[in-house]
């Protein structure tokens, strides 16, 4: 398991991503890469102070892909050997974690 720091996330979100970082990340299993809410906050805070324009929009799009809420929740659950209790089972189906929908449990 690896936790990607903010500078790594920035390097892969760039219009010209770092080749070294991209190659290293591509060589890792997807389910071994994680980040933290602190890194998410740093990225989002940086985006918030950027001037409006194409560059900011492109970076915000990249950030949305990295910080998809369901993926962040699944990453925390997986890293801690936990399951997720949710009504949105479809958002987690391919994450390799136990899922419980309490609305369906009684059916």
Secondary structure by P-SEA (a helix, b strand, c coil): cccccaaaaaaaacccccaaaaaaaaacccccccccaaaaaaaaaaaaaccccaaaaaaaaaaaaaccaaaaaaaaaaaaccccccccccccccccbbbbccccccc
